[in-house]
Amino acid sequence: MEFTWDYFYLATFFVVAMITGLLIPKILLIAFRRKLFDETNPRKIHKGAVPRLGGIAFFPAIQFSILLLFGVSQRFMPGFLQQLMSSSFTQLCFVTTAAIVLYLVGIADDLIGVKYQAKFAAQLLAALFVITGGIRIDNLYGLLGIYQLPFSASILLTILLIMFITNAVNLIDGIDGLASGLSAIACAVYGCIFYNAGLHVYGLLSFSTLGALLPFFYYNVFGNPSHYSKIFMGDTGALFIGLILSVLSLRICQIGDTGEAMSMAVAAYAPLLIPCFDVVRICLRRMRAHRNPFLPDKDHIHHKLLALGMGQRTVMVAIVMASLVFILINCWLSTVININLLLAVDISVWIGVNVILSRYFRKRARQ
């Protein structure tokens, strides 16, 4: 029987899922014994003692599975690893160093707290590692009439995008299953794109990240604090996943457009539209109110839906399904309309939804 890439994808996915599923109960045990809980406050929604160290399981599980895959393939199929020893493998080395930086900063933040200035500095360092590995956006494919970017503009925009996406994922992590659900869909979409493009290093990274997210999603959404089975991903997980998604989206942009299929730029950022649009709206609103745009509050899209009386799980499912619809419609429309018109449509829909919600709240407040 011929051993194809499908088996490697499946093996990596299941190994990561198994390891993450084994690690999370151990993390829960340690967290409850050492009383390492996410403290409740008026801004937070959860009740009871819930650890926020679930993200600690992500990086070692993914790294173990990918290294195991490389080792086994080299041991039993000597020619296989040569297919990966390319620029993709070099890029993966730099992505790993960037991930280690944010992983360690995330652990420190979850255990003792880290100021946002220090987190930004760590994100900047991680972005520079990624760029050094050769991953950067150098073409906007006609967005705002811009195509090829000068080198300096490419570097600056790449840094901004990595930091922006990383923080967007971190900030959308406000209710059970939301950040992990949105990220899981993005990883599945990215993995399929890389598989079809033959970029298997990134396909494996996408599906291994998906494998880490699904067991966490189960404990995060269906876990019960009174049974010591509920956990949050914390900054460790959010920063790590945000970095991985930013890298995957940038790498998809580097594939380029053929002119016959969907736009790769649209495919790269359609899965990230909801968290990215939400963080832009939040920052603009805070600055207009003369507040620090980097300090947390309860004005995110999921907070608005919760204020309507919807339950946490209903809100999570609604936003995740909306993201899936966004992805499908954007990828389809990218084949028939200009990318600038498509962006205008996306922004208009997002503004329209938020205007409707705001008017509803004002109307209800007058009653």
C-alpha positions as a Markdown table, in Angstrom:
| # | Residue | x | y | z |
|---|---|---|---|---|
| 1 | Met | 0.0 | 0.0 | 0.0 |
| 2 | Glu | 1.4 | 3.4 | -1.0 |
| 3 | Phe | 1.9 | 5.7 | 2.0 |
| 4 | Thr | 0.5 | 9.1 | 1.1 |
| 5 | Trp | 0.3 | 12.5 | 2.8 |
| 6 | Asp | -3.2 | 11.7 | 4.0 |
| 7 | Tyr | -1.8 | 9.3 | 6.5 |
| 8 | Phe | 0.6 | 11.8 | 7.9 |
| 9 | Tyr | -2.1 | 14.4 | 8.3 |
| 10 | Leu | -4.4 | 12.0 | 10.1 |
| 11 | Ala | -1.5 | 10.6 | 12.3 |
| 12 | Thr | -0.4 | 14.1 | 13.3 |
| 13 | Phe | -3.9 | 15.2 | 14.1 |
| 14 | Phe | -4.8 | 12.2 | 16.3 |
| 15 | Val | -1.4 | 12.2 | 18.1 |
| 16 | Val | -1.8 | 15.9 | 19.0 |
| 17 | Ala | -5.4 | 15.4 | 20.1 |
| 18 | Met | -4.5 | 12.4 | 22.2 |
| 19 | Ile | -1.6 | 14.1 | 23.9 |
| 20 | Thr | -3.6 | 17.3 | 24.6 |
| 21 | Gly | -6.5 | 15.2 | 25.9 |
| 22 | Leu | -4.0 | 13.5 | 28.3 |
| 23 | Leu | -2.3 | 16.7 | 29.4 |
| 24 | Ile | -5.3 | 18.8 | 30.2 |
| 25 | Pro | -6.6 | 16.6 | 33.1 |
| 26 | Lys | -3.0 | 16.7 | 34.6 |
| 27 | Ile | -2.9 | 20.4 | 34.3 |
| 28 | Leu | -6.3 | 20.6 | 36.0 |
| 29 | Leu | -5.1 | 18.5 | 38.8 |
| 30 | Ile | -2.0 | 20.6 | 39.4 |
| 31 | Ala | -4.0 | 23.8 | 39.1 |
| 32 | Phe | -6.6 | 22.8 | 41.7 |
| 33 | Arg | -3.9 | 21.5 | 44.1 |
| 34 | Arg | -1.9 | 24.7 | 43.8 |
| 35 | Lys | -5.0 | 26.9 | 43.6 |
| 36 | Leu | -4.0 | 28.4 | 40.3 |
| 37 | Phe | -7.4 | 29.9 | 39.3 |
| 38 | Asp | -8.6 | 32.7 | 37.0 |
| 39 | Glu | -9.9 | 35.2 | 39.5 |
| 40 | Thr | -13.4 | 36.5 | 39.1 |
| 41 | Asn | -14.2 | 40.2 | 38.7 |
| 42 | Pro | -17.0 | 42.4 | 37.3 |
| 43 | Arg | -15.5 | 42.2 | 33.8 |
| 44 | Lys | -15.4 | 38.4 | 33.7 |
| 45 | Ile | -18.4 | 36.2 | 33.1 |
| 46 | His | -17.4 | 32.9 | 34.6 |
| 47 | Lys | -18.3 | 31.8 | 38.2 |
| 48 | Gly | -16.4 | 29.5 | 40.4 |
| 49 | Ala | -12.8 | 28.3 | 40.5 |
| 50 | Val | -11.6 | 27.8 | 36.9 |
| 51 | Pro | -7.9 | 27.3 | 36.0 |
| 52 | Arg | -6.6 | 29.3 | 33.0 |
| 53 | Leu | -3.6 | 27.1 | 32.1 |
| 54 | Gly | -5.1 | 25.0 | 29.3 |
| 55 | Gly | -2.9 | 26.6 | 26.7 |
| 56 | Ile | 0.1 | 25.1 | 28.3 |
| 57 | Ala | -0.8 | 21.8 | 26.6 |
| 58 | Phe | -0.8 | 23.2 | 23.1 |
| 59 | Phe | 2.8 | 23.9 | 22.2 |
| 60 | Pro | 4.4 | 20.7 | 23.7 |
| 61 | Ala | 1.7 | 18.5 | 22.1 |
| 62 | Ile | 2.1 | 20.1 | 18.6 |
| 63 | Gln | 5.9 | 20.1 | 18.8 |
| 64 | Phe | 6.1 | 16.5 | 20.0 |
| 65 | Ser | 3.8 | 15.2 | 17.2 |
| 66 | Ile | 5.7 | 17.0 | 14.4 |
| 67 | Leu | 9.1 | 16.0 | 15.7 |
| 68 | Leu | 7.9 | 12.4 | 16.1 |
| 69 | Leu | 6.6 | 12.5 | 12.5 |
| 70 | Phe | 9.9 | 13.8 | 11.2 |
| 71 | Gly | 11.9 | 11.2 | 13.2 |
| 72 | Val | 9.7 | 8.2 | 12.3 |
| 73 | Ser | 9.7 | 9.2 | 8.6 |
| 74 | Gln | 13.4 | 9.6 | 8.5 |
| 75 | Arg | 14.0 | 6.3 | 10.3 |
| 76 | Phe | 11.7 | 4.2 | 8.2 |
| 77 | Met | 11.3 | 6.2 | 5.0 |
| 78 | Pro | 14.7 | 7.9 | 4.5 |
| 79 | Gly | 13.7 | 9.8 | 1.3 |
| 80 | Phe | 10.6 | 11.4 | 2.9 |
| 81 | Leu | 12.3 | 14.0 | 5.1 |
| 82 | Gln | 14.1 | 15.4 | 2.1 |
| 83 | Gln | 10.8 | 16.6 | 0.7 |
| 84 | Leu | 10.6 | 18.8 | 3.8 |
| 85 | Met | 14.2 | 20.0 | 4.0 |
| 86 | Ser | 13.5 | 23.2 | 2.1 |
| 87 | Ser | 12.6 | 26.8 | 2.8 |
| 88 | Ser | 9.4 | 25.6 | 4.5 |
| 89 | Phe | 11.5 | 23.6 | 7.1 |
| 90 | Thr | 13.7 | 26.7 | 7.7 |
| 91 | Gln | 10.7 | 28.8 | 8.2 |
| 92 | Leu | 9.2 | 26.3 | 10.6 |
| 93 | Cys | 12.4 | 26.6 | 12.7 |
| 94 | Phe | 12.0 | 30.4 | 13.0 |
| 95 | Val | 8.2 | 30.0 | 13.7 |
| 96 | Thr | 9.1 | 27.6 | 16.5 |
| 97 | Thr | 11.5 | 30.1 | 18.1 |
| 98 | Ala | 8.8 | 32.8 | 17.9 |
| 99 | Ala | 6.2 | 30.4 | 19.4 |
| 100 | Ile | 8.6 | 29.7 | 22.3 |
| 101 | Val | 8.9 | 33.4 | 23.1 |
| 102 | Leu | 5.1 | 33.9 | 23.3 |
| 103 | Tyr | 4.6 | 30.6 | 25.0 |
| 104 | Leu | 6.9 | 31.6 | 27.9 |
| 105 | Val | 5.4 | 35.1 | 28.1 |
| 106 | Gly | 1.9 | 33.6 | 28.2 |
| 107 | Ile | 2.9 | 31.3 | 31.1 |
| 108 | Ala | 4.3 | 34.2 | 33.0 |
| 109 | Asp | 1.2 | 36.2 | 32.4 |
| 110 | Asp | -1.1 | 33.4 | 33.5 |
| 111 | Leu | 0.8 | 32.7 | 36.7 |
| 112 | Ile | 2.0 | 36.2 | 37.9 |
| 113 | Gly | 0.8 | 38.7 | 35.4 |
| 114 | Val | 2.7 | 40.6 | 32.7 |
| 115 | Lys | 2.1 | 44.3 | 31.6 |
| 116 | Tyr | 0.7 | 44.8 | 28.1 |
| 117 | Gln | 3.9 | 46.7 | 27.2 |
| 118 | Ala | 6.0 | 43.7 | 27.9 |
| 119 | Lys | 3.6 | 41.5 | 25.9 |
| 120 | Phe | 3.8 | 43.8 | 22.9 |
| 121 | Ala | 7.6 | 43.7 | 23.1 |
| 122 | Ala | 7.5 | 39.9 | 23.1 |
| 123 | Gln | 5.1 | 40.0 | 20.1 |
| 124 | Leu | 7.5 | 42.3 | 18.3 |
| 125 | Leu | 10.4 | 39.9 | 18.9 |
| 126 | Ala | 8.3 | 37.0 | 17.7 |
| 127 | Ala | 7.3 | 38.9 | 14.6 |
| 128 | Leu | 11.0 | 39.6 | 13.8 |
| 129 | Phe | 11.8 | 35.9 | 14.1 |
| 130 | Val | 8.9 | 35.0 | 11.7 |
| 131 | Ile | 10.2 | 37.6 | 9.2 |
| 132 | Thr | 13.8 | 36.4 | 9.5 |
| 133 | Gly | 12.5 | 33.0 | 8.5 |
| 134 | Gly | 11.2 | 34.5 | 5.2 |
| 135 | Ile | 7.5 | 34.8 | 6.0 |
| 136 | Arg | 6.1 | 38.2 | 5.2 |
| 137 | Ile | 3.4 | 39.9 | 3.1 |
| 138 | Asp | 4.9 | 41.5 | 0.0 |
| 139 | Asn | 1.8 | 41.9 | -2.2 |
| 140 | Leu | -1.7 | 43.2 | -1.4 |
| 141 | Tyr | -3.1 | 41.8 | -4.7 |
| 142 | Gly | -4.9 | 45.0 | -5.6 |
| 143 | Leu | -6.3 | 45.8 | -2.1 |
| 144 | Leu | -6.6 | 49.7 | -2.1 |
| 145 | Gly | -5.0 | 49.6 | -5.6 |
| 146 | Ile | -1.7 | 48.2 | -4.1 |
| 147 | Tyr | 0.1 | 45.3 | -5.5 |
| 148 | Gln | 3.9 | 44.7 | -4.9 |
| 149 | Leu | 5.1 | 46.3 | -1.7 |
| 150 | Pro | 8.5 | 47.9 | -1.1 |
| 151 | Phe | 10.7 | 45.9 | 1.3 |
| 152 | Ser | 10.5 | 48.3 | 4.2 |
| 153 | Ala | 6.7 | 48.6 | 3.9 |
| 154 | Ser | 6.5 | 44.8 | 3.7 |
| 155 | Ile | 8.4 | 44.4 | 6.9 |
| 156 | Leu | 6.4 | 47.0 | 8.8 |
| 157 | Leu | 3.0 | 45.6 | 7.6 |
| 158 | Thr | 4.0 | 42.1 | 8.5 |
| 159 | Ile | 4.9 | 43.1 | 12.0 |
| 160 | Leu | 1.7 | 45.0 | 12.4 |
| 161 | Leu | -0.4 | 42.0 | 11.1 |
| 162 | Ile | 1.3 | 39.5 | 13.3 |
| 163 | Met | 0.8 | 41.6 | 16.4 |
| 164 | Phe | -2.8 | 42.6 | 15.3 |
| 165 | Ile | -4.0 | 39.0 | 14.7 |
| 166 | Thr | -2.3 | 37.7 | 17.9 |
| 167 | Asn | -4.0 | 40.3 | 20.0 |
| 168 | Ala | -7.3 | 39.8 | 18.2 |
| 169 | Val | -7.4 | 36.2 | 19.1 |
| 170 | Asn | -6.4 | 37.0 | 22.7 |
| 171 | Leu | -9.2 | 39.6 | 23.0 |
| 172 | Ile | -12.0 | 37.5 | 21.5 |
| 173 | Asp | -11.3 | 34.9 | 24.2 |
| 174 | Gly | -14.1 | 36.1 | 26.4 |
| 175 | Ile | -16.6 | 33.3 | 26.6 |
| 176 | Asp | -16.4 | 29.5 | 26.6 |
| 177 | Gly | -15.4 | 28.0 | 23.3 |
| 178 | Leu | -15.3 | 31.2 | 21.3 |
| 179 | Ala | -11.6 | 31.7 | 20.6 |
| 180 | Ser | -11.0 | 27.9 | 20.3 |
| 181 | Gly | -14.0 | 27.5 | 18.0 |
| 182 | Leu | -13.1 | 30.3 | 15.7 |
| 183 | Ser | -9.4 | 29.2 | 15.7 |
| 184 | Ala | -10.4 | 25.6 | 14.9 |
| 185 | Ile | -12.4 | 26.6 | 11.9 |
| 186 | Ala | -9.5 | 28.8 | 10.7 |
| 187 | Cys | -7.0 | 25.9 | 11.1 |
| 188 | Ala | -9.3 | 23.5 | 9.2 |
| 189 | Val | -9.6 | 26.0 | 6.3 |
| 190 | Tyr | -5.9 | 26.7 | 6.2 |
| 191 | Gly | -5.0 | 23.0 | 6.4 |
| 192 | Cys | -7.2 | 22.2 | 3.4 |
| 193 | Ile | -5.6 | 25.1 | 1.4 |
| 194 | Phe | -2.1 | 24.0 | 2.2 |
| 195 | Tyr | -2.9 | 20.4 | 1.4 |
| 196 | Asn | -4.2 | 21.3 | -2.0 |
| 197 | Ala | -1.2 | 23.6 | -2.6 |
| 198 | Gly | 1.3 | 20.9 | -1.6 |
| 199 | Leu | 2.7 | 23.0 | 1.3 |
| 200 | His | 2.7 | 20.0 | 3.6 |
| 201 | Val | 4.8 | 21.5 | 6.4 |
| 202 | Tyr | 2.1 | 24.1 | 6.9 |
| 203 | Gly | -0.7 | 21.7 | 6.3 |
| 204 | Leu | 0.7 | 19.5 | 9.2 |
| 205 | Leu | 1.0 | 22.6 | 11.4 |
| 206 | Ser | -2.6 | 23.6 | 10.7 |
| 207 | Phe | -4.1 | 20.2 | 11.4 |
| 208 | Ser | -1.9 | 19.6 | 14.4 |
| 209 | Thr | -3.1 | 22.9 | 15.9 |
| 210 | Leu | -6.6 | 21.8 | 15.1 |
| 211 | Gly | -5.9 | 18.6 | 17.0 |
| 212 | Ala | -4.8 | 20.6 | 20.1 |
| 213 | Leu | -7.8 | 22.8 | 20.0 |
| 214 | Leu | -10.6 | 20.2 | 19.9 |
| 215 | Pro | -9.8 | 18.4 | 23.2 |
| 216 | Phe | -9.4 | 21.8 | 24.9 |
| 217 | Phe | -12.8 | 22.9 | 23.3 |
| 218 | Tyr | -14.4 | 20.0 | 25.0 |
| 219 | Tyr | -13.1 | 20.8 | 28.5 |
| 220 | Asn | -13.7 | 24.5 | 28.1 |
| 221 | Val | -17.3 | 24.3 | 26.9 |
| 222 | Phe | -18.6 | 21.1 | 28.5 |
| 223 | Gly | -16.4 | 21.0 | 31.6 |
| 224 | Asn | -18.0 | 21.6 | 35.0 |
| 225 | Pro | -16.1 | 23.7 | 37.6 |
| 226 | Ser | -17.8 | 21.8 | 40.5 |
| 227 | His | -16.4 | 18.6 | 39.0 |
| 228 | Tyr | -12.9 | 20.1 | 38.5 |
| 229 | Ser | -13.1 | 19.6 | 34.7 |
| 230 | Lys | -13.4 | 23.1 | 33.3 |
| 231 | Ile | -10.4 | 25.1 | 32.1 |
| 232 | Phe | -9.5 | 28.2 | 30.1 |
| 233 | Met | -6.7 | 28.6 | 27.6 |
| 234 | Gly | -5.3 | 31.7 | 29.2 |
| 235 | Asp | -2.8 | 34.0 | 27.6 |
| 236 | Thr | -0.5 | 31.0 | 27.1 |
| 237 | Gly | -2.9 | 29.5 | 24.6 |
| 238 | Ala | -4.4 | 32.7 | 23.1 |
| 239 | Leu | -1.0 | 34.2 | 22.3 |
| 240 | Phe | 0.4 | 30.9 | 20.9 |
| 241 | Ile | -2.7 | 30.2 | 18.8 |
| 242 | Gly | -2.8 | 33.9 | 17.6 |
| 243 | Leu | 0.8 | 33.6 | 16.4 |
| 244 | Ile | 0.2 | 30.4 | 14.6 |
| 245 | Leu | -2.9 | 31.8 | 12.8 |
| 246 | Ser | -1.0 | 34.9 | 11.8 |
| 247 | Val | 1.8 | 32.8 | 10.4 |
| 248 | Leu | -0.5 | 30.5 | 8.5 |
| 249 | Ser | -2.5 | 33.4 | 7.0 |
| 250 | Leu | 0.7 | 35.2 | 5.9 |
| 251 | Arg | 2.0 | 32.0 | 4.3 |
| 252 | Ile | -1.2 | 31.5 | 2.4 |
| 253 | Cys | -0.9 | 35.1 | 1.0 |
| 254 | Gln | 2.6 | 34.1 | -0.3 |
| 255 | Ile | 1.0 | 31.4 | -2.4 |
| 256 | Gly | -0.3 | 34.1 | -4.8 |
| 257 | Asp | -3.4 | 34.2 | -7.0 |
| 258 | Thr | -3.8 | 32.2 | -10.2 |
| 259 | Gly | -6.5 | 34.5 | -11.5 |
| 260 | Glu | -8.9 | 31.6 | -12.0 |
| 261 | Ala | -9.7 | 30.5 | -8.5 |
| 262 | Met | -10.5 | 32.3 | -5.2 |
| 263 | Ser | -8.2 | 35.0 | -4.0 |
| 264 | Met | -5.6 | 33.6 | -1.6 |
| 265 | Ala | -5.6 | 36.9 | 0.3 |
| 266 | Val | -9.3 | 36.5 | 0.9 |
| 267 | Ala | -8.9 | 32.9 | 1.9 |
| 268 | Ala | -6.2 | 33.9 | 4.3 |
| 269 | Tyr | -8.1 | 36.5 | 6.2 |
| 270 | Ala | -11.8 | 35.5 | 5.8 |
| 271 | Pro | -11.5 | 33.1 | 8.9 |
| 272 | Leu | -10.1 | 36.0 | 11.0 |
| 273 | Leu | -12.6 | 38.7 | 10.0 |
| 274 | Ile | -14.8 | 38.5 | 13.1 |
| 275 | Pro | -12.0 | 38.8 | 15.8 |
| 276 | Cys | -10.1 | 41.4 | 13.7 |
| 277 | Phe | -13.2 | 43.5 | 13.0 |
| 278 | Asp | -14.2 | 43.3 | 16.6 |
| 279 | Val | -10.8 | 44.5 | 17.9 |
| 280 | Val | -10.8 | 47.4 | 15.5 |
| 281 | Arg | -14.3 | 48.5 | 16.6 |
| 282 | Ile | -13.3 | 48.1 | 20.3 |
| 283 | Cys | -10.1 | 50.2 | 19.9 |
| 284 | Leu | -11.8 | 53.0 | 18.0 |
| 285 | Arg | -14.6 | 53.1 | 20.5 |
| 286 | Arg | -12.2 | 53.3 | 23.4 |
| 287 | Met | -10.1 | 56.0 | 21.8 |
| 288 | Arg | -13.2 | 58.0 | 21.0 |
| 289 | Ala | -14.1 | 57.8 | 24.7 |
| 290 | His | -10.6 | 58.8 | 25.6 |
| 291 | Arg | -9.8 | 55.5 | 27.2 |
| 292 | Asn | -6.8 | 53.3 | 26.9 |
| 293 | Pro | -7.5 | 51.0 | 23.9 |
| 294 | Phe | -5.4 | 48.2 | 25.4 |
| 295 | Leu | -7.3 | 47.9 | 28.7 |
| 296 | Pro | -10.1 | 45.3 | 28.9 |
| 297 | Asp | -13.8 | 46.0 | 29.1 |
| 298 | Lys | -17.2 | 44.4 | 28.3 |
| 299 | Asp | -17.9 | 45.9 | 24.9 |
| 300 | His | -17.0 | 43.0 | 22.6 |
| 301 | Ile | -19.5 | 41.5 | 20.2 |
| 302 | His | -20.1 | 38.5 | 22.5 |
| 303 | His | -20.8 | 40.8 | 25.4 |
| 304 | Lys | -23.5 | 42.6 | 23.3 |
| 305 | Leu | -25.1 | 39.3 | 22.4 |
| 306 | Leu | -25.0 | 38.2 | 26.1 |
| 307 | Ala | -26.8 | 41.4 | 27.0 |
| 308 | Leu | -29.6 | 40.4 | 24.7 |
| 309 | Gly | -30.3 | 37.5 | 27.1 |
| 310 | Met | -28.6 | 34.8 | 25.0 |
| 311 | Gly | -26.7 | 32.1 | 26.9 |
| 312 | Gln | -23.0 | 31.7 | 26.6 |
| 313 | Arg | -23.1 | 28.6 | 24.5 |
| 314 | Thr | -25.8 | 30.1 | 22.2 |
| 315 | Val | -23.6 | 33.2 | 21.6 |
| 316 | Met | -20.6 | 31.0 | 21.0 |
| 317 | Val | -22.4 | 28.9 | 18.4 |
| 318 | Ala | -23.9 | 31.9 | 16.7 |
| 319 | Ile | -20.5 | 33.7 | 16.3 |
| 320 | Val | -18.7 | 30.5 | 15.1 |
| 321 | Met | -21.5 | 29.8 | 12.6 |
| 322 | Ala | -21.4 | 33.5 | 11.5 |
| 323 | Ser | -17.6 | 33.1 | 10.9 |
| 324 | Leu | -18.2 | 30.0 | 8.8 |
| 325 | Val | -20.7 | 31.8 | 6.7 |
| 326 | Phe | -18.3 | 34.7 | 6.3 |
| 327 | Ile | -15.6 | 32.3 | 5.1 |
| 328 | Leu | -17.8 | 30.6 | 2.6 |
| 329 | Ile | -19.4 | 33.7 | 1.1 |
| 330 | Asn | -16.1 | 35.6 | 1.0 |
| 331 | Cys | -14.2 | 32.8 | -0.8 |
| 332 | Trp | -17.1 | 32.5 | -3.3 |
| 333 | Leu | -17.4 | 36.2 | -3.9 |
| 334 | Ser | -13.6 | 36.6 | -4.4 |
| 335 | Thr | -14.1 | 34.6 | -7.6 |
| 336 | Val | -16.6 | 37.1 | -9.0 |
| 337 | Ile | -16.0 | 40.6 | -7.6 |
| 338 | Asn | -13.1 | 42.9 | -6.9 |
| 339 | Ile | -11.3 | 42.4 | -3.6 |
| 340 | Asn | -11.9 | 46.1 | -2.6 |
| 341 | Leu | -15.6 | 45.8 | -3.2 |
| 342 | Leu | -15.6 | 42.6 | -1.2 |
| 343 | Leu | -13.9 | 44.3 | 1.7 |
| 344 | Ala | -16.4 | 47.2 | 1.6 |
| 345 | Val | -19.2 | 44.6 | 1.7 |
| 346 | Asp | -17.7 | 42.9 | 4.7 |
| 347 | Ile | -17.2 | 46.2 | 6.6 |
| 348 | Ser | -20.7 | 47.3 | 5.7 |
| 349 | Val | -22.2 | 44.1 | 7.1 |
| 350 | Trp | -20.2 | 44.3 | 10.3 |
| 351 | Ile | -21.1 | 48.0 | 10.8 |
| 352 | Gly | -24.8 | 47.2 | 10.1 |
| 353 | Val | -24.9 | 44.4 | 12.6 |
| 354 | Asn | -23.3 | 46.5 | 15.3 |
| 355 | Val | -25.6 | 49.5 | 14.6 |
| 356 | Ile | -28.7 | 47.3 | 14.9 |
| 357 | Leu | -27.5 | 46.0 | 18.2 |
| 358 | Ser | -26.6 | 49.4 | 19.5 |
| 359 | Arg | -30.0 | 50.8 | 18.5 |
| 360 | Tyr | -31.8 | 47.9 | 20.2 |
| 361 | Phe | -29.9 | 48.6 | 23.4 |
| 362 | Arg | -30.7 | 52.3 | 23.4 |
| 363 | Lys | -34.4 | 51.5 | 22.7 |
| 364 | Arg | -34.5 | 49.0 | 25.5 |
| 365 | Ala | -32.8 | 51.5 | 27.9 |
| 366 | Arg | -35.5 | 54.1 | 27.2 |
| 367 | Gln | -38.3 | 51.7 | 28.1 |
